[in-house]
Amino acid sequence: MSEPLVVVDGLRKVYRTGPKEVVALREVSFQAFPGELIAIRGRSGSGKTTLLNQIGGLDRPDAGRVVIAGDEVTAMAEDGLLALRRDTVGFVFQSFGLIPVLSAAENVGVPMRLTRTPVEEREKRIRMLLALVGLEQHANQRPYELSGGQRQRVAIARSLANRPRLLIADEPTGQLDSQTGRQIMQLIRALVRSEGVTALVATHDPSLITLADRVLEIGDGVLREAVLQES
């Protein structure tokens, strides 16, 4: 078996509001391997987003560590975290997060502009990524001219722009109808295979769970392996 791409070891996160404490993560540990699609299942408020934020370096735990591709995320300074999010981890969010005044192609190209990718190389990858998500005919359209499913496809293409090794998707189908949501999850699974990335996808939709290689279930901050039922 290959070495894990992601190692999560003993993560603990507590939120405090005055005298009240809410334990969001309770000594959470797991590993994710290259080319694996892992669904993280749980109800709203179960700790899914908190866990993904710790892994992606968007927040810091109170205890424990996260290692991605051999680098300890939880020990990084802010410049290291910025480089991680730019070069190693791609993010897909429920709200799409597209820039309204930019076309689909321009939105996909934003991460490559930030890394000063040469124009010819950038344009070639934009075309390839839009084709990969089935939107090559919509390159010049702005987000308001696209359906919700198409906007999420643009967001997924953008997340892959700098060839990340890890894709983190937080409820990527939350604003979509069930049929479109399943298509987006199928697309993520196909991209895991074709691009060789590891994907962590948080969802509470049971109809999407069977598309994952493994399912982790979180509740009250406790993570456990779930049994994957065949569809």
C-alpha positions as CSV (number, residue, x, y, z in Angstrom):
1,M,0.0,0.0,0.0
2,S,1.2,3.5,-0.8
3,E,2.0,6.1,1.8
4,P,-1.0,8.2,3.0
5,L,-1.3,11.6,1.4
6,V,-3.2,12.9,4.5
7,V,-2.6,12.0,8.1
8,V,-5.0,13.4,10.7
9,D,-3.9,12.5,14.3
10,G,-5.8,13.3,17.5
11,L,-7.5,16.5,16.3
12,R,-9.4,18.4,19.0
13,K,-11.2,21.7,18.6
14,V,-13.2,23.5,21.3
15,Y,-15.3,26.6,20.7
16,R,-16.0,28.8,23.7
17,T,-18.8,31.3,24.1
18,G,-18.5,32.9,27.5
19,P,-18.5,30.1,30.1
20,K,-20.0,27.6,27.6
21,E,-17.7,25.1,25.7
22,V,-18.7,23.2,22.6
23,V,-16.3,20.4,21.6
24,A,-16.4,20.3,17.8
25,L,-13.7,17.6,17.3
26,R,-12.8,14.9,19.8
27,E,-9.4,13.3,19.1
28,V,-10.2,12.7,15.5
29,S,-7.7,10.5,13.6
30,F,-7.7,9.0,10.1
31,Q,-5.6,8.6,6.9
32,A,-6.4,9.3,3.3
33,F,-4.5,7.7,0.4
34,P,-3.6,8.9,-3.1
35,G,-6.5,8.6,-5.5
36,E,-9.1,8.0,-2.8
37,L,-12.5,9.6,-2.6
38,I,-13.6,9.8,1.0
39,A,-17.1,11.0,2.0
40,I,-17.4,12.6,5.4
41,R,-21.0,12.2,6.5
42,G,-22.8,13.9,9.3
43,R,-25.7,16.2,10.2
44,S,-25.5,19.9,10.2
45,G,-23.3,21.0,13.1
46,S,-21.7,17.6,13.5
47,G,-18.2,18.9,12.9
48,K,-17.7,18.2,9.2
49,T,-16.8,21.8,8.2
50,T,-14.6,22.2,11.3
51,L,-12.6,19.1,10.3
52,L,-12.1,20.1,6.7
53,N,-11.0,23.6,7.8
54,Q,-8.3,22.1,10.1
55,I,-7.1,19.8,7.3
56,G,-7.0,22.6,4.7
57,G,-5.2,25.0,7.1
58,L,-8.1,27.4,7.3
59,D,-8.3,27.0,11.1
60,R,-6.0,25.6,13.8
61,P,-6.9,22.8,16.2
62,D,-6.5,23.0,19.9
63,A,-4.6,19.7,19.9
64,G,-3.4,17.1,17.4
65,R,-1.8,17.4,14.0
66,V,-2.4,17.3,10.3
67,V,0.2,16.1,7.8
68,I,-0.3,16.5,4.0
69,A,2.3,15.1,1.6
70,G,4.8,14.8,4.4
71,D,4.4,18.5,5.6
72,E,2.9,19.2,9.0
73,V,0.1,21.7,8.3
74,T,-0.6,22.3,12.0
75,A,3.0,23.5,12.5
76,M,3.1,25.9,9.5
77,A,3.4,29.7,9.8
78,E,0.9,31.7,7.7
79,D,3.2,32.0,4.7
80,G,3.4,28.2,4.6
81,L,-0.3,27.8,4.9
82,L,-0.8,30.3,2.0
83,A,1.6,28.2,-0.1
84,L,-0.2,25.0,0.9
85,R,-3.6,26.4,-0.2
86,R,-2.1,27.7,-3.4
87,D,-0.1,24.7,-4.5
88,T,-1.3,21.5,-2.7
89,V,-4.9,21.8,-1.7
90,G,-7.9,22.8,-3.9
91,F,-11.2,23.9,-2.3
92,V,-14.8,23.6,-3.5
93,F,-17.5,25.2,-1.4
94,Q,-21.3,25.0,-1.3
95,S,-21.6,28.7,-2.3
96,F,-19.4,28.3,-5.5
97,G,-17.3,31.4,-4.7
98,L,-17.0,32.6,-8.3
99,I,-16.1,36.2,-9.2
100,P,-19.3,37.6,-10.8
101,V,-17.6,40.0,-13.3
102,L,-15.3,37.3,-14.7
103,S,-16.2,34.7,-17.3
104,A,-16.0,31.0,-16.6
105,A,-12.6,30.8,-18.2
106,E,-11.3,33.8,-16.3
107,N,-12.6,32.4,-13.0
108,V,-10.7,29.1,-13.7
109,G,-7.6,31.1,-14.5
110,V,-7.5,33.1,-11.3
111,P,-5.3,30.6,-9.3
112,M,-2.8,30.4,-12.2
113,R,-2.6,34.2,-12.4
114,L,-1.7,34.3,-8.7
115,T,1.2,31.9,-9.4
116,R,2.2,33.8,-12.5
117,T,1.8,30.8,-14.8
118,P,2.8,31.8,-18.4
119,V,-0.1,33.0,-20.5
120,E,0.1,30.2,-23.1
121,E,0.3,27.5,-20.5
122,R,-2.5,29.1,-18.5
123,E,-4.8,29.3,-21.5
124,K,-4.1,25.7,-22.5
125,R,-4.9,24.4,-19.0
126,I,-8.1,26.5,-18.8
127,R,-9.3,25.0,-22.0
128,M,-8.4,21.5,-20.8
129,L,-10.2,21.9,-17.4
130,L,-13.3,23.4,-18.9
131,A,-13.4,20.4,-21.3
132,L,-12.9,18.1,-18.4
133,V,-16.0,19.4,-16.6
134,G,-18.0,19.6,-19.8
135,L,-18.1,23.4,-20.1
136,E,-15.9,24.1,-23.1
137,Q,-18.8,25.7,-24.9
138,H,-19.5,28.1,-21.9
139,A,-16.0,29.6,-21.5
140,N,-17.1,33.1,-22.1
141,Q,-20.2,33.1,-20.0
142,R,-20.4,34.8,-16.6
143,P,-21.7,33.0,-13.5
144,Y,-25.1,34.6,-13.7
145,E,-25.5,33.1,-17.1
146,L,-24.9,29.6,-15.9
147,S,-27.1,27.1,-13.9
148,G,-26.2,26.1,-10.4
149,G,-24.7,22.9,-11.6
150,Q,-22.6,24.6,-14.2
151,R,-21.3,27.2,-11.7
152,Q,-20.2,24.3,-9.4
153,R,-18.5,22.7,-12.4
154,V,-16.6,26.0,-13.0
155,A,-15.7,26.0,-9.3
156,I,-14.4,22.5,-9.5
157,A,-12.3,23.3,-12.6
158,R,-10.9,26.3,-10.8
159,S,-9.9,24.2,-7.8
160,L,-7.8,21.9,-10.1
161,A,-6.1,24.8,-11.8
162,N,-2.7,24.5,-10.0
163,R,-2.7,20.7,-10.0
164,P,-3.5,20.1,-6.3
165,R,-2.8,16.8,-4.7
166,L,-5.8,17.1,-2.3
167,L,-9.3,18.3,-3.1
168,I,-11.5,19.4,-0.2
169,A,-15.2,19.9,-1.0
170,D,-17.5,21.1,1.7
171,E,-21.1,20.3,0.9
172,P,-20.5,20.9,-2.8
173,T,-24.0,19.8,-3.8
174,G,-25.8,21.6,-1.0
175,Q,-27.4,24.3,-3.3
176,L,-28.3,21.8,-6.1
177,D,-31.2,19.6,-6.8
178,S,-30.7,15.8,-6.2
179,Q,-30.1,14.9,-9.8
180,T,-27.6,17.7,-10.4
181,G,-25.9,17.0,-7.1
182,R,-25.3,13.4,-8.1
183,Q,-23.8,14.5,-11.4
184,I,-21.4,16.8,-9.5
185,M,-20.4,13.9,-7.2
186,Q,-19.9,11.6,-10.2
187,L,-17.7,14.3,-11.7
188,I,-15.6,14.6,-8.6
189,R,-15.2,10.8,-8.6
190,A,-14.2,10.8,-12.3
191,L,-11.7,13.6,-11.6
192,V,-10.1,11.7,-8.7
193,R,-9.4,8.9,-11.2
194,S,-8.3,11.0,-14.1
195,E,-6.3,13.7,-12.2
196,G,-5.0,11.3,-9.5
197,V,-6.0,13.6,-6.6
198,T,-7.3,12.6,-3.2
199,A,-10.7,14.0,-2.4
200,L,-12.4,14.7,0.9
201,V,-16.1,15.5,0.4
202,A,-18.4,16.5,3.3
203,T,-22.1,15.7,2.7
204,H,-25.2,14.9,4.6
205,D,-26.9,13.5,1.4
206,P,-27.2,9.7,1.8
207,S,-27.8,9.3,-2.0
208,L,-24.2,10.5,-2.7
209,I,-22.5,8.3,-0.2
210,T,-22.3,5.2,-2.4
211,L,-20.1,7.1,-4.9
212,A,-17.3,7.3,-2.4
213,D,-14.5,4.7,-1.9
214,R,-14.8,5.1,1.9
215,V,-17.2,6.8,4.2
216,L,-16.3,8.4,7.5
217,E,-19.2,9.4,9.8
218,I,-18.9,12.3,12.3
219,G,-21.3,13.1,15.1
220,D,-20.7,15.2,18.2
221,G,-17.1,15.6,17.1
222,V,-16.4,11.9,17.0
223,L,-15.3,10.3,13.8
224,R,-15.7,6.6,12.9
225,E,-15.5,4.5,9.8
226,A,-19.0,3.8,8.3
227,V,-20.0,0.7,6.3
228,L,-20.3,1.5,2.6
229,Q,-23.6,0.1,1.3
230,E,-23.7,-1.1,-2.3
231,S,-26.2,0.8,-4.5
